[in-house]
Amino acid sequence: MISVVTVPPGESLTLTQEATLEQVELWSVDRPYLYRLVTTVTVAGELVDQQETTFGARHFRFDPEQGFFLNGQPLKLKGTCNHQDHAGVGVAVPDAVQAFRIQRLKEMGCNAYRCAHNPPAPELLDACDRLGMVVMDENRYLDATPERLGDLADMIRRDRNHPSVIIWSMCNEEPLQGTETGARILKRMVRLVKQLDPTRPTICAISGNWQGGGFSTVTDLMGCNYSIPLYDAYHTAFPEHPMLGSETCSTVTTRGIYEKDEASGYLPAYDITQPGWGSPAEPGWKAVVQRPFMAGTFVWTGFDYRGEPTPYSWPCINSHFGIMDTCGFPKDNFFYYQSWWTEEPVLHILPHWNWPGREGEEIDVWVHSNCERVELFLNDESLGAQEMERNGHLAWKVKYTPGTLLARGYKGAEQVTTARVDTTGPAAGLLLAPDRHEYRADGEDVAVVTVGILDAEGRLVPVADNEVRFTVNGGARILGVGNGNPSSHEPDQADRRRAFNGLCQVLIGMGREPGEVVLTAHSPGLRTERVTLTAEPCQPRPYVPVLHQAQAVTSWRRSPLFEEEPAGTAAPPDWDQNAWQLISLGSGAQGEAGTGWVVFRAMTRTPAHHPQQEAVALRLEGICAPLKAYVNGNPAGEAAAGELTIPLATAPKSPLIVTLVTRQEGQFAEPINAAVFEREAKG
């Protein structure tokens, strides 16, 4: 298609073109087929600009009795709600880590993702398009002011070409959800959405006041947050309104923990604990899967995240709601969902089998599986077989004896899978398991490396907490570290991390140099481990370099003249704010004339930076008189002309006292023109 147009300078033009796809390939969660539309701008036959847009073709509908259909086929939405937050990097999630997280959800059997509670990063939607994950795209505010409606319109325009997006969520658990005022605001928002995209339904995640009035019938879909007993009541009252569980369960667990530990802020990983508004995973899923009119569920949450450490508080610092922890390491409920959200045989035993000192005590042993029958063995002795209830789990009481728990899973008379947990030996070595081995040398790609603590036989030690230190070469760098411990206060921006129940994680950012990248892990008393990653040559995306705004020290106090050279700790008395004159170096301010020693003193803070990645220094520019520099009272260098660079080893944003001692002969003169902080990436 070619359109010839003229656009006057400084103006814009909206151009509409139409085309027909022949023998279209449909996008689906199992086969996410994408098309690529290339838009080019040429002037006199010369290419001057180009834009690529990926899109997919699919059709879907929500039925009030039979749920959701994608491309004409029924599809139960097996979803999770998620905040954008990952170990080591926080909310600044790199594109590759977005894809890693979506892939982890796919492995669990998840096919739907709710963006909680804000519009997602476009790169997350790209990953959902590419990997096959439908999305509830969520607006942040219930608000009909021009500014907020503008934000809503921007979200719709930005995201409407993504085939993964199937629902526009207007808001979450708003205080006005049951009021007429709230309904009027919501109607204006929905009207705007329908003007921009009439093809997708709208929803609100509602936590109360379902029975008519307020939000409950304004949107196309009814979004039910918790309140399982009201599913049937609402469907009876409004049988024409499609429904789904927009937020469900809120089960709280800690990976690798099997007894409640309030002092440490840990919860057992059995599916038994939830806040008052929630439910365990099993009844939460059964309530949806056993009701055909429920289109699906969005479990709170797929991953743990910082904040909301329910039911605890400080020093516990992140949530326990995740089916996976902040690193994406599975908790045991991961395997409950995998059992009933996937078709391949699944068999998982919990807990671990390292219980020294508890010999002879009964341990609760659970099995998550989709097998029809499971038989459990301890040290080759059968503990009996049990039939698996659909969407359920199995449990045994087992007296602890060190050794091996073995489970055999059957479908009919055929054994289809096995699983085992062993009593391990002490920590002896390390495991480094990257998510891939080949990466792009584009300065953006990230290796997500699982680090495990192994015994002498190569088995993961499920209670190990060894500290592991990392080094990396080949132009790559450590972006961050984590371990999923909800009460850990270790820094995420570091080159080391303590394992939590046998595991930790390191994120490696690729540089722009192709070649081998070697990651080495060290831990006292354990075998050192290395893994080699390959950074493949590629064409990096065009980018504008980040220019850090220069931070200068401009506010100083000038002392009165001293007869003798003062120490670098010289300072005005706390009670005297007048004798030391406040000046701004570089402004030409006048000071006291005369001969003697003068002190210039500034109180500031070290700039914000990443200590593992950046070096910070203070550069004194335009030195025009001999001076001695001190930092926090310690000698930092001397110079008589030019520049003096003072490396700083202080932590980010820490207090900093800079003192300059110089000799004045006659008229006042500024010893420097400027004092500027500079940052440089570490090699």
ROVEXDREN-727486 format. One record per residue (C-alpha): x, y, z. Coordinates in pm, whole numbers, plus 32768, in hexadecimal, padded with zeros to 4 digits. Layout:
XYZ...
end
This chain:
800080008000808681557FA27FF082A38003807E83EC7F8580438508807A80CF865F80C8810386C48232815B8832826F827F8870835F8219886584CD80CA87BF84888048865984A07F6A858083CA7E9D844884157EA8835482F37DC1822782D77E1280FB81FC7D5B7FB081D47DD87E5881727D517CF581747E0A7BC982027DD77A9281327DD1793B81DD7E0D79DB832E7ECA792184407E1C7955858E7ED279BB86CD7E9278DC87FC7F2E788C894D7FB9774588C2802577CF877180617946879080847995861D80E97AFE85DE80EA7BD784A781D37CFB846B815E7E3F83CE82737F20834A8220808D8310831F8157824D833A82C581F483F4832380B7844484758025849E84807EB384D283087EBF85BE83137FEA8565825C812D85628359824984A382A0835B841B814883AC833A80B784BB82EE7F4784FC81AA7EDB85A581677D73860A80017CFD86247F367BC0862A7DE57B5385A77CF37AA486947B897AB586FD7AF17A76885279B47A9C891D79377A818A8177FB79B58AB2772A79E58BF176EB786E8C0F781D77C88B71793A78BA8BBC7A5079238ACF7A8A78B489677BC678FB889C7BAF78C387257A6A7808875F7AFF7713885D7AB0771889D47BD6778A8AA87BC877A18C217C9678CE8C897DA3784D8D747E3C79948DDD7F057A4C8EE27F117BB58F54806D7C4D8F5D81267D818FCA825A7DD88EFD836A7D838FF8848E7C8F8FE685B07C3890C986ED7CFB9087864F7E0B8FB385067E6D905A84057F0B8F72850D7F658E6B84DD7E108DC985B57DD98C9085047D5B8B5685AB7C068B6E85377BDC8CD683D37C338C6E83E37B128B7884817A2E8C7F835E7A718D6C82567A308C62830878ED8C038306787C8D6E818E78B88D7F815F77F68C3B821E76CF8CCF812176CC8DEC800376BA8CF17F9D78258D127EFB78BB8BDB7E867A0F8C5D7F2E7B398D047E917C5B8DBF7F607D9A8DD67F337E098F3F7EDE7F218F6C7F617FFB8E557FAB7FF58CE180C77F038C9582157F458BF781EE7F1D8A7C83057E1B8A8382347D3E8B66811C7D428A64821D7CF2895782817BBE8A1E81147B578A4980D97B8188D2820B7AB1888181DF799D89848064797989817FC97A158AB87E7F7AD48AB67E7B7C158B827D907CE48C587E237E3F8C1D7DD67F1A8D4C7DA380908D767E1781298EBF7D10822A8F277B96824B8F387B8F83B18EBB7AD984708DA97BAA85AD8DB47C4786128C677DA385B48CDF7D4284548D4F7C6784168C207D94847A8B527E6583758C077D5A826F8BC37D4C82CD8A537EC782B58A3B7EBD81558ACB7DB380E389D37E63817988A57FB580F189117F437F8C89577E227F4488687EFE7EA5875B7F6D7D92884A7EB27C4C88037EF57BDB89687E197CEE89F97CB27C6F8A187C227D438B357C387EB08B9C7C287EC88D187BAD801B8D8B7C1D800D8EF77C4B7F37902D7B847F2F91747B20809C916A7A738130929F795F81B691BA791B8061911E77C1804091BC774B81A79189768F8262907C77A68364907478A08253902477B981C88F1777A1831C8E6A791C83428E64794581E08DE3784682138CCC791083398C467A4B82668C4A79A381408B9C791282258A937A7082A68A427AFB81438A2C79E780D7893C7A308203885C7B9D819E88417B708023883C7A157F8A88157AA87E2A87EB7B097DDA89537A2E7DBC8A8B7A597E918BC37A667E1E8D2C7A9C7E9F8E8D7B397DCF8FA17A277DEE90A87A4D7D8A921478ED7DD59291778E7E5C924777557D65912D75DB7D51913E757A7E62904875C57FD6905A771F806A904C78177FC18F62777D7E688F4E76C87E8B8E00777C7FB38D5F78957EE98CBE78797DCA8BC679027CCB8CBC78D37C998E317A227C868EE37A067BD590337B187C0F91337B017AEE922E79A47AB392CC797879539240781D792992E277987A48920C77F079AA90BB76A878EC90A275D77A06913476537B029035762C7A118F1274C679CC8F7D74777B408F9975257BA38E54752B7A6A8D76757A7B348C3D76BD7BC68CCC78047B028C8F78D67AD08DC87A3B7A7F8E2A7B0F7A7C8F657BD67BBC8F357C967B7E90797C8F7A39913E7D31796C92537E457A4392F77EE2790993888018796294568149787C945482C5788A946B839C77B89384843F76939435839F76D9958882B275D89621826E7661977E81F477BC97DC830F789A9859828B79EC98CD83DE7A61994B84777A3797F0833F7AA09731830C794E968881D37882963A81AD771095E981AB76B89476808875C894A07F47765194067EAB76A395587ED8781695A77E1E794695237DA27A9895A37C367AC596067BC87B3494AD7C797A1D93EE7C7E78A693C27D827794938D7DDC774492267D15760192137BB8767F92747BFC77C191B27C3A7701906F7B20760A90A97A29772990D57A7D77A18F747ABB765F8EB4797A75BE8F3478A676E28EB5789476F18D38780E78568D46795278CD8DED7A3979288CCC7B6D78F58DA17C43796A8EC17D5E7A5D8F077E1279E2903F7EB27AE191277FD97AC990D180C27A1A8FDE81FB7AA59086824E7B3491DA82947CAA91DC83237DB092C682307E3493CB80EC7DA6945881927C989531803C7C1895A7800D7B9896B781547C2B973981FB7D7F9740835D7E02975D84627D6D975183AD7C8F965283BE7D619516830A7CB193FB81C87BF893B981837A8593E680657A7892E981347A0091C2811C78A7912A828D78ED90E8837C79C191B6841C7B05913F85227A429079841F796E8FC7847E7837908E8347775C90B3829F772D920181E675E592308096767491BD813876A59068811A752D903D7FAE752990AD7F5976188F92803E75668E9F7F8B74208EEF7E3674A98E8C7E9575B38D8E7F6974D18CAB7F3A73838BFD808F72DE8C2C80BA71FD8D5E811D72C08E96819472298FDE822472F790FC826D729A92668283738C938B832C73D2947684A373969456852A726D951A863A731095F285B67308975986DC72B4983F8676728199A8850D722E994F853770BA991083F37003995C831D713E995181FB714F985E822E72379736811072AA96578166723694F7809A72C293D5809972629268802A7349914F7FDC728490137EE872578EF47F1B70DE8EF67DED70078F417E9E6F4990577FDE6F7F911C809F6E8991F4819A6F0E92F282D16E56936F83C86E9E948785136DEC9457846C6CF2936983516CA2945F81F66CF393D981296DE994A67FF56D9F93D77F526E1A92997E3E6F2192827D4B6F8691727D6D70F191077C3871CD91187C1372AD8FE87CB07402903A7D1F7381918E7E5B7309923C7EC871DC930B7F5071CE946E7FFF70CF954D807D70D696B481DF704B96A582C8700797CB841570A2977785356FBE972586587042965486646FB894F585876FD793C384197024938C83AE6F9B9239825F6FCE918C81DE6F0A906180C66FA08F917FD06ECC8EC97EC96F018DC07DFC6DC68DBC7EEE6CA78DF380106D5A8D4A811F6E0A8E0F81536F588D5D824470168E3F830B700F8F84838F7110907A847C70FE91A3850E71CE92BB864A7160937086EE71AC94BA88207263943B897F728894BE8A1F73D495218A6D74E294238B98748C93488B73753C91F88AB77637912589CA762D8FFE89B877428EF8888D77188E11884F78398D1C86FC78608C7887B078498B27891678268AAB89097915898188C07A8789A988CB7BC288D889F87CA788F789167DD788E9894E7E718A4087E97E118AA087CB7C968AB587D07BF68C0F88307A9C8C8987597A228DAB883779298E6187B4783B8F6A88B777EF9075889076B191428949761F926C899974AE922B8A0E738D93018B2872A2929A8A3671D591C689B973049104886B732191BA87D87472921C87FC74AA939386A0753393EA870575DF952F8854767694C1889877E894FB8A02780C94868A71796094068ADE795992998BBE7A6291F88BBA7AA490818CB07B2A8F818C707B588E0D8D477BBA8CE38D1C7BE78B6E8C8C7D458B808B5B7CD38C478AF47D538D9E8A2C7CE58ECB88DB7D958EC7885F7D0A901188347BE090F687177B4791BE86A67A0F9274852E7A2892B085547A4C942A84347B34949184F57BAE95C2864E7BDD952786E77D38954888187CE9947388577DE5935B87D67D81920488E27E5491598A087D7B91C08AFE7C71914B8A957B709250895E7AD592E9890B79D893F3884078AE937C86E278889407867A771D942C877E76B09332874F77B7922287AC791691BA87B679D2907088A17ABB8FB788417B948E8B89567BD28D8B89357CF68C9A89DA7CBC8B488AC47DC18AB98AED7E21894C8C217D4A890C8BE27BF3886C8C947ACA88FF8C9B79EE8A328C1F7A688B838C9A799C8CAC8BD979AA8DF38C9279218F218BF478D090718CBD78A991B38C4D783F930F8D3577F094348D5F767A945D8CA9762393198D2A75CB91BF8D4576FB90DD8C5D76ED8FAF8C6C77998E5C8B7F77B38D388BC978408BDF8AC4790F8B2B8ADD797D89C18A977AE5895C8A3B7AD187EB8A807BF58700894A7CB986A188D67E0E863288857ED2876F874E7FA68775878981188730879781D5887587E48328890788F783128A10888A83678B70892684AB8BE4893784C78D5C88E686238DD58A1F86B88E6C8A0786E98FE48ADB880690628B36887691C18AE789E991BC8A938A4993228BC68A7A93FE8C228B2B95418D638BFB95488E198C1796918EB58D4F9724902E8D6A96F0910A8C8697C3926E8CE3982492DA8B77981D92768A61972E913689C197B690E9884D97B7900887AB96B68F00878297C38EDB88F997F88D6E895F98188C9F8A7F98A08C1B8A5A9A028AB789D49A118A438B1A9AB08AE68BFF99AF8A3F8C23985A8AD48D76980A8C508D6798248C6C8C7097028BE58D2495CE8AF08C6994E88B6C8C8493808B358BE0922E8C7D8B8291858C8C8BF990208BA48D1E905B8CB78E1C90978C408E6091F98D258F3F92C28DC58ED994088EA38F6A95128FEE8FF8949791318FB1954F92438EB3957792168D65962291858C09960590208BDA958D8F388AAD959F8E1F8A6E94A78D2C896A95308C0088C694848B0387CD950C8A6486F394008A12858793AE8AA9848492C889D5846C918A88E883479159899A8235909789CB80BB907E8B0A807091458B447F2290998B297FBF8F418B9C81288F5F8CBF81E58FF88C7D834390808D78845D90A88D7885D090FD8E3286A28FFD8EBA87F790688ED788D08F308F938A118EE890808A02901091308B52902691E28B40917792998A30923991A0896B93079176883493D69031877193B78F8E86A094C88E5C85BC94BF8DB2857B960D8EF085F796B78FDB850D95FB90E8858B95099070856393A1917C860F92D1923E874D9287925B8827915192CE898290EC9231899D8F91915388E98E97906E87DA8F1F906986E790428F9485AB90348F38851191838EB483A991758D98836D926B8D5F822293198C32829893DF8ADE81F493B289D2829492D6892683C193738A0683B694A78A6B84FD95538BA7859A94CB8C7686BB95578D6D875394618E75883D94ED8F6F890D9426908F89B294E0914D8AC29421922F8BED945A91B08D4C940A92A08E6893C191F08FB893C290AF8FC992F88FA78EB893108FBA8DB691FA8EF18C7B91BC8FD88B4991C38F088A8790C08E088AD28FB48D2889A48FF28D02885C90B08C4687568FE68BEE85EA902B8C3784F88F0F8BCD838E8EDC8C7D82888E0A8C1B81228DBD8D0280228E568DBD7F4B8D5C
end
